[in-house]
Amino acid sequence: MRPEDIDRAAAYLAQADALVIAAGAGMGVDSGLPDFRGNAGFWQAYPALGRAAMDFTEVASPRTFRTDPRLAWGFYGHRLALYRQTVPHDGFAILRRWAERLARRAFVFTSNVDGQFQRAGFAEEHVFECHGSIHWLQCTGPCSDLVWHAAGVLPEIDAAACRWRGEELPLCPRCGALARPNILMFGDGAWVEHRASQQEARLASWLRTAARPVVIELGAGTAIASVRRFGEHVVHAHGGSLVRINPREAAVSMERAVGLEVGAREGLMAIDARLGGG
């Protein structure tokens, strides 16, 4: 990180009235969550799937819930348990503190399904999870637009085999069919997007109240560019500025934007120190 880039990032924050937090998978890495970038990282986290030569796009698919539901729930049940016990890193608290100083506070746009922002104290009504959330369930059919909280799901997982070992799999309370996480999976034509659509509408309404938004983009890559496209759209459509924090892909190509080639937690701490912290 160059000192002058940290200065620019701090200046953008100092003049903003609203904080847009645009977070990709890299935001969770500093909390100890696995990085599924490429099969190497995925198979390191799930050796059984590596031995079976199953990649992330194959496992994270509605088809797996049809063909091998205990494998599908072994994978998602393990992730659900992991996310429940993960403690958000210090960067989340820094973002909350920044937001509290701004007139319009903050709104989160994230492709992460882990619920870490809510766990870190961000209000549910100010988070848009564009790919859904593992903490909410839906019918595999689906039989309806019903989504319900996963609090009642207590995963029993054979981690070595990545398989659900409980007697009963989660079921839809309306029709009794197999349930699945309310997550947009690969090749997914059955995702119930009602909850996400409501979140998106709240975000759009909030953005209309922001005069000088600053986008803090964290750990968002280019392979699936949902988060990057959103952040850049805010800059173009709402006259905002962009701070891109990414250890591998930090380059920016627009005015009123700066890139910090560093991890999320380290980048946030560096900016916070320049702002005076505390």
C-alpha positions in Angstrom: 0.0 0.0 0.0 1.3 3.4 -0.9 0.8 6.1 1.7 -0.8 8.4 -0.9 -3.4 5.8 -1.7 -4.3 5.5 1.9 -4.6 9.3 2.0 -7.0 9.3 -0.9 -9.1 6.5 0.6 -9.3 8.4 3.9 -10.3 11.6 2.0 -13.1 9.9 0.2 -14.5 8.7 3.5 -14.1 12.1 5.2 -16.3 13.8 2.6 -19.0 11.1 2.3 -22.5 11.1 3.8 -23.2 7.4 3.2 -21.1 4.2 3.3 -21.7 1.5 0.7 -20.0 -1.7 1.8 -19.5 -4.0 -1.2 -18.1 -7.3 0.0 -17.0 -10.5 -1.8 -15.5 -13.7 -0.6 -12.2 -12.1 0.4 -13.9 -10.3 3.3 -14.3 -13.6 5.2 -10.7 -14.9 4.7 -9.4 -12.8 7.6 -12.0 -14.4 9.8 -10.5 -17.8 9.0 -13.1 -18.8 6.4 -11.8 -20.9 3.5 -11.2 -19.4 0.1 -12.8 -21.5 -2.7 -10.8 -19.7 -5.4 -9.9 -22.6 -7.7 -10.2 -26.4 -6.9 -7.0 -26.4 -4.9 -8.5 -24.2 -2.1 -11.8 -26.0 -2.3 -10.3 -29.5 -2.1 -8.1 -28.4 0.8 -11.2 -27.5 2.7 -13.1 -30.6 1.6 -10.6 -33.4 1.0 -13.4 -36.0 0.4 -14.7 -33.9 -2.6 -11.1 -33.7 -3.9 -10.7 -37.4 -3.8 -14.0 -37.7 -5.8 -12.7 -34.9 -8.2 -15.8 -32.9 -7.6 -15.4 -29.2 -8.1 -17.3 -26.3 -6.3 -19.6 -25.7 -9.2 -20.7 -29.4 -9.2 -21.3 -29.6 -5.5 -23.0 -26.2 -5.1 -25.7 -27.1 -7.5 -29.5 -28.0 -7.2 -28.7 -31.2 -9.1 -26.6 -32.6 -6.2 -29.7 -32.2 -3.9 -31.6 -34.4 -6.4 -28.9 -37.0 -7.1 -27.1 -37.2 -3.7 -29.0 -35.2 -1.0 -26.8 -36.4 1.9 -23.7 -35.2 0.1 -25.3 -31.9 -0.7 -26.4 -31.4 2.9 -23.0 -32.7 4.1 -21.4 -29.8 2.3 -23.9 -27.1 3.1 -24.5 -28.4 6.7 -20.7 -28.2 7.3 -20.7 -24.7 6.0 -23.7 -23.7 8.1 -22.0 -25.0 11.3 -18.8 -23.2 10.3 -20.4 -19.9 9.7 -22.3 -20.1 13.0 -19.1 -20.4 15.0 -17.0 -17.9 13.0 -16.2 -14.6 14.8 -16.1 -11.6 12.4 -12.7 -10.0 12.2 -11.8 -6.5 13.4 -12.6 -4.9 10.1 -16.3 -5.4 10.5 -16.2 -3.2 13.7 -14.2 -0.5 11.9 -16.9 -0.4 9.2 -19.7 -0.1 11.8 -17.8 2.8 13.5 -17.3 4.6 10.2 -21.0 4.2 9.4 -22.2 5.6 12.7 -20.4 8.9 11.9 -22.2 9.4 8.6 -25.5 11.1 8.1 -27.0 8.3 6.0 -25.1 5.5 7.8 -24.3 2.3 5.8 -25.8 -0.4 3.6 -24.1 -3.7 2.8 -24.2 -5.3 -0.7 -22.5 -8.8 -0.5 -22.3 -11.9 -2.5 -21.3 -13.8 0.6 -23.9 -16.2 2.0 -22.3 -16.5 5.5 -24.3 -13.9 7.4 -21.2 -12.4 8.9 -22.4 -8.8 8.6 -25.5 -9.5 10.7 -23.3 -11.5 13.1 -21.0 -8.4 13.4 -24.0 -6.2 14.3 -25.2 -4.7 11.0 -28.9 -4.3 10.9 -30.7 -7.0 8.9 -32.7 -4.4 7.0 -29.5 -2.7 5.7 -27.9 -5.9 4.2 -28.5 -7.1 0.6 -27.3 -10.7 0.1 -27.4 -10.9 -3.7 -26.8 -14.6 -3.7 -29.0 -15.4 -0.8 -28.1 -16.7 2.7 -27.2 -20.1 4.1 -29.1 -19.1 7.3 -32.4 -19.3 5.3 -34.0 -22.3 3.7 -36.5 -23.0 0.8 -38.1 -26.0 -0.7 -36.1 -27.8 -3.4 -39.2 -27.9 -5.7 -40.0 -25.2 -4.9 -43.6 -25.7 -3.9 -44.0 -22.0 -3.1 -42.1 -18.7 -2.4 -41.8 -19.6 1.3 -38.4 -19.1 2.9 -37.7 -19.9 6.6 -34.9 -19.4 9.0 -32.4 -22.3 9.4 -32.2 -22.0 13.2 -33.8 -25.3 13.7 -31.3 -27.2 11.6 -28.6 -28.8 13.7 -26.1 -30.3 11.3 -24.7 -33.8 12.0 -21.8 -34.2 9.5 -19.3 -36.9 8.8 -16.6 -34.3 7.9 -14.2 -37.0 6.5 -16.7 -38.1 4.0 -18.6 -34.7 3.6 -21.9 -36.4 4.2 -25.0 -35.7 6.4 -25.2 -38.4 9.0 -28.3 -37.3 10.9 -31.4 -39.5 10.7 -33.5 -36.9 8.9 -32.6 -34.3 6.3 -34.2 -30.8 6.5 -37.6 -30.8 4.9 -40.1 -28.2 3.6 -42.7 -27.5 6.3 -45.3 -26.9 3.6 -45.1 -30.0 1.4 -42.6 -32.3 3.1 -40.1 -32.3 0.2 -36.3 -31.9 0.7 -35.3 -28.4 1.8 -32.2 -26.6 0.7 -30.4 -23.3 1.6 -32.0 -20.2 0.0 -28.8 -19.6 -2.0 -28.4 -18.9 -5.7 -26.4 -22.0 -6.8 -24.7 -22.8 -10.1 -27.2 -23.7 -12.8 -30.0 -22.7 -10.5 -33.5 -22.2 -11.9 -35.3 -22.9 -8.6 -33.9 -20.2 -6.4 -36.6 -18.4 -4.5 -35.4 -14.8 -4.7 -38.3 -13.1 -2.9 -36.2 -12.3 0.2 -33.3 -11.0 -1.9 -35.6 -8.9 -4.0 -37.0 -7.2 -0.9 -33.4 -6.5 0.3 -32.6 -5.1 -3.2 -35.6 -2.7 -3.0 -34.6 -1.4 0.4 -31.0 -0.8 -0.9 -32.3 1.1 -4.0 -34.6 3.3 -1.8 -31.7 4.0 0.6 -29.3 4.9 -2.2 -31.7 7.6 -3.4 -31.2 9.4 -0.1 -27.4 9.4 -0.4 -25.7 12.6 -1.8 -22.1 11.6 -1.5 -21.7 7.8 -1.2 -18.4 6.1 -0.8 -18.1 2.5 -1.8 -15.7 0.3 0.2 -15.2 -2.8 -2.0 -13.7 -5.7 -0.1 -12.3 -8.9 -1.5 -14.4 -8.9 -4.6 -12.8 -10.7 -7.6 -13.4 -10.7 -11.3 -14.4 -14.3 -11.8 -17.9 -13.6 -10.6 -18.1 -9.9 -10.9 -21.5 -9.1 -9.2 -20.0 -7.1 -6.4 -17.5 -5.2 -8.6 -20.3 -4.3 -11.1 -22.5 -3.0 -8.3 -19.8 -0.8 -6.8 -18.9 0.7 -10.1 -22.6 1.3 -10.9 -22.9 3.3 -7.6 -20.0 5.5 -8.6 -21.4 6.2 -12.0 -25.1 6.6 -11.1 -24.8 8.4 -7.7 -21.7 10.5 -8.1 -19.8 8.4 -5.5 -16.2 7.4 -5.0 -14.7 3.9 -4.7 -12.1 2.4 -2.5 -11.1 -1.1 -3.8 -9.3 -3.3 -1.3 -8.1 -6.6 -2.8 -4.8 -8.4 -2.4 -4.6 -9.6 -6.0 -7.0 -7.5 -8.2 -6.9 -4.0 -6.8 -6.5 -2.0 -10.1 -9.1 0.7 -10.7 -9.9 2.4 -14.1 -12.2 5.3 -13.2 -11.9 8.7 -11.6 -12.6 9.1 -7.9 -11.3 5.6 -7.2 -8.3 4.2 -5.5 -7.1 0.6 -5.1 -5.2 -0.9 -2.1 -3.5 -4.2 -2.9 -3.9 -5.8 0.5 -6.3 -8.0 2.4 -9.6 -6.6 3.8 -8.7 -6.4 7.5 -5.3 -4.8 6.8 -6.6 -2.3 4.4 -9.4 -1.2 6.7 -7.1 -0.9 9.6 -4.6 1.3 7.6 -7.4 3.7 6.5 -8.8 3.8 10.0 -5.4 4.7 11.4 -5.1 7.5 8.9 -8.6 8.8 10.0 -7.4 8.8 13.6 -9.1 5.5 14.7 -11.3 5.1 17.7 
